[in-house]
Structure formats: C-alpha cells, structure tokens
C-alpha cells in the first residue's frame, strides 16, 4: 500500500474553500463544477451500477464525499428513485452546492437527501433520521478515500485511511456492494486495503479504464473496484 505525505487536499479547510468558490460560481453563472476524474469515469460507474444494482429494485444508495452531487443526480436521471439516494460530505458548502444543483435539475433529483457528516467519526445511526435506513445496498466513492489518505495522521491515533474500510462495512447492508474509484491507488492496493479478514469484504468486480504505456510500464489514470459484504446466513 502506498504511503502518502499529508497534504492540504486531506484537510476540511481546503475542501470548504473549493466548494465555497464552486457554490459562488453556481449562484452567479449556473456552473455546476468539476466532474471528479472526468465524465468518462462517472459514466463507467453509472453503467456498472445499472448492471449490478438495478433501479427497479429501488436500492438505497449513499455516496461518501459527494462533492457537487452530480453522480447521484445522474443516477436519478437514469431512473433511480431520488428518495432512496443520499450524499454525505464533511463540507457544508458541498452540501449547499449539491442541494442547489439537484433542485435546479428537477423535481425528481430534488428528492435526493444530502447531509453534512464526517464519514469516519459520525456513527451510521446518526443518519437514521433520514428517509433512508441506516444501512445501504450500495456505497459509492469517487475520490474520497484518496483525499482521506492525504489527511494528517496524529501520532497517537490510527491513520484516517485505516479507519475507512471498517466504516464502509458499517454502512453496508448484508450483501451490499461498495464501488470505489481512485487515482492514488492501484487495483491491487485497493484490494489489499479492503479485502481483508477484518472487513470480510470480498472482491466483486472491476471497471476497466483506458491504459497508457510509459517507460515500458502500462497503467491507467484511475482504478475502479467493487467489493461485496457477505449476506446473512
């Protein structure tokens, strides 16, 4: 597993400022902001979701660190029930931006629930007041684990990245799926972090991305891997 130096990208202040600026741009110009990792990566996640967690089953889906919320908005526009979708982010400006975009897109997308929450530290039960249950059929991550891996580690505490995999398990319903896209970690590194005896998560599938060859080595800009929680016996 790669070890990264802490960075401003791992701080709440940085993301508060990012989404404050994007919120101002949206209010003034209607600019919805950046699609993290690009539109192609988002489209691949949407296709995977429709194939593995189909909308006709009215699944409960939560995105961790949803940013501007465009992934969830796109799910609604593909037929998912917005009342069963949720986005959480620790930045209040992110929540305001996502809510504004969802309301602007239409009546159905306005049903998406967005909440400010600290994924690592807030108990999953704290979301019980929402319209969805506290356990989820699908947990989505597009870059949040990357940012958490850049957060500063206090000497007397576990690293924030090490707290992330067991938290995913808490959020997932039995048999639920976790789909993560990362630009900092390879598929092998993601499997090493999440597919462990302590989490009980099992590798489910992967999404192929365009590959590049440089210096005799081949790789892709990002990796997308899905894991599944064991079903109750």
C-alpha positions in Angstrom: 0.0 0.0 0.0 1.3 3.4 -1.0 2.1 5.8 1.9 1.4 9.4 1.1 2.6 12.5 2.9 -0.2 14.6 4.3 -1.4 17.3 2.0 -3.9 20.2 2.1 -6.1 18.0 -0.1 -6.7 16.0 3.1 -8.0 19.0 5.1 -11.5 20.2 5.6 -10.5 23.8 5.2 -9.2 23.1 1.7 -12.5 21.5 0.6 -14.6 24.1 2.3 -12.8 26.7 0.2 -13.1 24.7 -3.0 -16.9 24.3 -2.6 -17.3 27.9 -1.4 -15.9 29.0 -4.8 -18.0 26.5 -6.7 -21.1 27.5 -4.8 -20.5 31.1 -5.8 -19.9 30.1 -9.5 -23.1 28.1 -9.5 -25.1 31.0 -8.0 -23.7 33.6 -10.4 -23.2 31.6 -13.6 -25.1 28.3 -13.2 -21.7 26.4 -13.4 -22.2 23.0 -11.7 -18.5 22.5 -11.2 -16.0 19.8 -12.0 -16.8 16.1 -12.5 -14.1 14.5 -10.4 -11.9 12.1 -12.5 -13.8 13.2 -15.6 -17.1 12.4 -17.3 -15.9 9.0 -18.7 -15.1 7.7 -15.2 -18.5 8.8 -13.9 -20.3 7.2 -16.9 -18.5 3.9 -16.2 -19.7 4.0 -12.6 -23.2 4.7 -13.7 -23.2 1.8 -16.2 -21.8 -0.6 -13.5 -24.4 0.5 -11.1 -27.3 -0.1 -13.5 -25.9 -3.5 -14.3 -25.3 -4.6 -10.7 -27.7 -2.6 -8.6 -30.6 -2.1 -10.9 -33.1 0.8 -10.4 -36.1 -1.4 -10.5 -35.2 -2.8 -7.1 -35.3 0.7 -5.5 -31.9 0.3 -3.9 -30.7 2.5 -1.1 -27.5 4.2 -2.3 -25.2 6.5 -0.5 -22.2 8.4 -1.9 -19.4 9.2 0.5 -17.9 12.7 -0.1 -20.4 13.5 -2.9 -19.0 17.0 -3.7 -21.3 18.6 -6.2 -23.6 15.5 -6.2 -23.6 15.0 -10.0 -23.1 11.3 -9.7 -26.3 10.9 -7.7 -28.1 13.4 -9.9 -27.1 11.3 -12.9 -28.4 8.1 -11.2 -31.9 9.8 -10.8 -31.8 10.8 -14.4 -31.2 7.2 -15.3 -34.3 6.0 -13.4 -33.3 5.7 -9.7 -35.6 7.0 -7.0 -34.1 10.1 -5.5 -35.8 9.5 -2.2 -33.6 6.4 -1.8 -30.3 8.2 -2.6 -28.2 10.1 -0.2 -24.9 12.1 -0.3 -22.8 12.9 2.6 -19.8 15.3 2.8 -18.0 17.0 5.7 -18.1 20.3 3.9 -21.3 22.4 4.4 -20.6 24.3 1.2 -20.5 21.0 -0.7 -24.0 20.1 0.8 -25.3 23.5 -0.3 -23.9 23.2 -3.8 -25.3 19.6 -4.3 -28.7 20.7 -3.0 -28.8 23.6 -5.3 -27.8 21.6 -8.4 -30.3 18.8 -7.5 -33.2 21.3 -7.1 -32.2 23.1 -10.3 -32.2 19.8 -12.3 -35.8 18.9 -11.5 -38.5 17.6 -9.2 -37.1 14.0 -9.1 -33.5 15.0 -8.4 -34.7 17.4 -5.7 -35.7 14.3 -3.7 -32.0 13.3 -3.1 -31.1 13.7 0.5 -27.8 15.5 1.3 -26.3 15.8 4.7 -23.1 17.2 6.3 -21.4 14.3 8.1 -18.0 13.1 9.0 -17.9 9.6 7.5 -15.0 8.4 9.7 -16.3 9.7 13.0 -20.1 10.0 12.9 -22.0 6.8 13.8 -24.0 5.3 11.0 -27.0 5.5 13.3 -26.8 9.3 13.1 -28.4 9.0 9.6 -31.5 7.2 10.9 -33.5 10.5 10.9 -33.2 10.5 7.1 -35.8 8.9 4.8 -33.4 6.0 4.1 -32.5 3.3 6.5 -29.0 3.4 8.1 -27.7 0.5 6.0 -27.2 0.7 2.3 -27.3 -1.6 -0.7 -24.6 0.4 -2.4 -21.9 2.7 -1.1 -20.1 4.9 -3.8 -16.8 6.6 -3.5 -15.2 8.7 -6.3 -12.0 10.2 -4.8 -12.9 10.5 -1.2 -10.7 7.6 0.0 -7.9 9.4 -1.9 -8.4 12.6 0.0 -8.7 10.8 3.3 -5.4 9.1 2.6 -3.8 12.5 2.4 -5.1 13.7 5.8 -2.6 14.3 8.6 -2.1 11.4 11.0 -1.9 12.2 14.7 0.9 10.3 16.4 -1.3 8.7 19.0 -4.2 7.7 16.6 -4.6 5.3 13.7 -4.3 6.9 10.3 -7.6 8.2 8.8 -7.1 5.8 5.8 -7.0 2.8 8.1 -10.4 3.8 9.7 -12.1 3.9 6.3 -12.5 0.2 5.3 -14.3 -0.9 8.6 -16.5 2.2 8.3 -17.7 1.1 4.9 -18.7 -2.3 6.4 -20.8 -0.5 9.0 -22.7 1.3 6.2 -23.4 -1.7 4.0 -26.4 -3.9 4.3 -25.8 -7.7 4.2 -24.9 -8.5 0.6 -24.4 -4.8 -0.1 -21.8 -3.5 -2.6 -19.1 -0.9 -2.4 -17.8 0.7 -5.6 -14.7 2.9 -5.3 -12.8 4.9 -7.9 -9.3 6.0 -7.0 -6.4 7.8 -8.8 -3.9 7.3 -5.9 -4.2 3.5 -5.5 -3.9 0.6 -7.9 -6.5 -2.1 -8.1 -4.1 -4.4 -6.1 -3.6 -1.8 -3.4 -7.4 -1.2 -3.1 -7.9 -5.0 -2.8 -5.2 -5.1 -0.1 -6.9 -2.4 1.9 -10.5 -3.5 1.6 -10.5 -7.3 1.0 -9.2 -8.3 4.4 -10.3 -10.8 7.2 -11.2 -7.9 9.4 -13.6 -6.3 7.0 -15.0 -9.6 5.5 -15.4 -7.8 2.2 -14.9 -9.9 -1.0 -13.8 -8.7 -4.4 -16.8 -8.5 -6.7 -15.7 -6.9 -10.0 -13.6 -4.2 -11.6 -14.2 -1.5 -14.2 -11.6 -1.2 -17.0 -10.1 2.2 -17.8 -8.1 3.3 -20.7 -4.4 2.3 -20.2 -1.2 4.2 -21.1 2.3 2.9 -21.6 5.3 5.0 -20.5 8.8 3.9 -19.9 7.9 0.3 -20.6 5.2 0.2 -17.9 1.5 0.1 -18.5 -1.1 1.6 -16.2 -4.3 3.7 -16.1 -5.1 7.1 -14.6 -7.5 5.6 -12.1 -8.8 2.3 -10.8 -12.3 1.3 -10.0 -13.1 -1.8 -7.9 -16.2 -3.2 -6.4 -16.4 -5.2 -3.1 -19.3 -7.1 -1.5 -20.3 -7.6 2.1 -21.3 -11.2 3.0 -25.0 -11.9 3.0 -26.6 -13.0 6.3 -26.7 -16.8 6.6 
